Amino acid sequence: MKHTHLFRTAIIPRIHAKHTAAGKLYSACITLILLLLATALSFLYFSISHNSANVALIYILTLLLIARMTDGYFWGIFAALIGVVCINFLFTYPYWALNFTLAGYPVTFIVMLAISLLTSATTTHMKQQMQIISERERLLVEAEKEKMRANLLRAISHDLRTPLTSIIGAGTSYLENGSYLNEQQKQGLVAQILEDSNWLLNMVENLLSVTRIHGGSATVNKSWESVEEVLSEAVIRLKKRLPDARITVQVPDDLLMIPMDAILIEQVLINLLENAVLHSKSQQPISCYVQASSDFVYFHVRDYGIGIAPDKQKNLFDGTAYTDYLSPDSSKGMGIGLSICKTIITAHKGNIDAVNCGQGTDFYFSLPKT
C-alpha cells in the first residue's frame, strides 16, 4: 500500500504532466509528416503500378508508426480517418472524388480503426510502464543517495568530533598543567595534538574530494590516465604521511590507460592503504596490485592482519562499520574513508568490496576500461 500511494502521489502526476501543449504539438507534427510521406509514397507506387490495392497497406504501416510515436488514441484514430479518405479520394475511381458506396470501404475503415485502437492502446500502456519504471528507479536512486548522505553525516560526527575532543583535551592539559609537566609529558601532548590534527586534515581532504563529484548526476570528470602512474602517486603521497609504511606494489607489464578522475582514485587508494597500514595489524607488508580483464581493471589492497568481523562486512562501506579492534572512542575509525571510497567508485561506474582471506583482508575495486 505504501508503494502504491507513492506511485499515485509522485509518479502518476509526473506522467500526466508530460501531456502538455508541447507534447500535443509534437504528436500533431509527427502525424502530419507521416501522412504526407505516406501519400507521396502511395502516389509514387500508384504511378508505377497503377494498382490501388496495396496503397492501403502503405497507410496501415503509417498508421502503426503514428500510433507508436504519438500519445493517446486521438492521433491514431485521426490518421485512420484521413487514410480511408485519401485512399477513396486519390487512388480509387472516380479519382479526386469521394464515393463511400464502393464495396469494401466499410471493412477497410473498420480494419484501419481497429489497428489504430489496438496499437495506440498497446503503445500507450508500454510508455506508461516505461515511465513508471523510470520514475521508480529515480526514486530508488534518490533514496540511496539520502541513505548514503545520512551515513556519511553519522561517520563525520564520530570521526571529526573525537579527534577534536582529544586536541582540546591535550591543549587544555598543556595550558593548565604545563608547569607541573616534565618535558617528556609536554612532548607527548604536542605529539598527540599533531597526530590528531593530521588525521583531521586527512578527513578534510576526503570531504573535499567528494565535492569533485557532481551531486545531481553523480558523475565525475574523467580523462585517460595511466594506472601505474596513479598507483605510484598514491603510494608516494601515503609514504609522506606514513614514512614507516611497508607496501609492495605490482602492476601488469602492459601499459594500462583507463578513463578516471586521477585525484579521486588516488584518494581511494590512499584511504584503503592507510586503513590497511593503521588498522589491520598486519605483520607483513601491505600488498597493492592491479589485475585487468577484458572490460575492467581491478585494484587490490591486501593486508595480512586480523581481518574484518563478518557482522561488519555488510555495512562496511556505508559509514557505520568499525573494526572490532577499534574502541568506541578511537579517533581513527574507518567509516568515513570507506564511505567516501564507495561514493567515488560508484560515480566511476565501478564496484568496491572486501573479502576476508585465509589471513587478512583483500579490499578491491573495479573501474571500467571505457
Secondary structure as GFF3:
##gff-version 3
##sequence-region A 1 370
A	DSSP	alpha_helix	2	6	.	.	.	ID=ss1
A	DSSP	pi_helix	7	11	.	.	.	ID=ss2
A	DSSP	alpha_helix	12	17	.	.	.	ID=ss3
A	DSSP	alpha_helix	21	49	.	.	.	ID=ss4
A	DSSP	alpha_helix	55	69	.	.	.	ID=ss5
A	DSSP	alpha_helix	74	90	.	.	.	ID=ss6
A	DSSP	alpha_helix	105	177	.	.	.	ID=ss7
A	DSSP	three_ten_helix	178	180	.	.	.	ID=ss8
A	DSSP	alpha_helix	183	210	.	.	.	ID=ss9
A	DSSP	beta_strand	223	226	.	.	.	ID=ss10
A	DSSP	alpha_helix	227	241	.	.	.	ID=ss11
A	DSSP	beta_strand	247	250	.	.	.	ID=ss12
A	DSSP	beta_strand	257	260	.	.	.	ID=ss13
A	DSSP	alpha_helix	262	279	.	.	.	ID=ss14
A	DSSP	beta_strand	286	292	.	.	.	ID=ss15
A	DSSP	beta_strand	296	302	.	.	.	ID=ss16
A	DSSP	alpha_helix	310	313	.	.	.	ID=ss17
A	DSSP	alpha_helix	335	347	.	.	.	ID=ss18
A	DSSP	beta_strand	351	356	.	.	.	ID=ss19
A	DSSP	beta_strand	361	368	.	.	.	ID=ss20
###
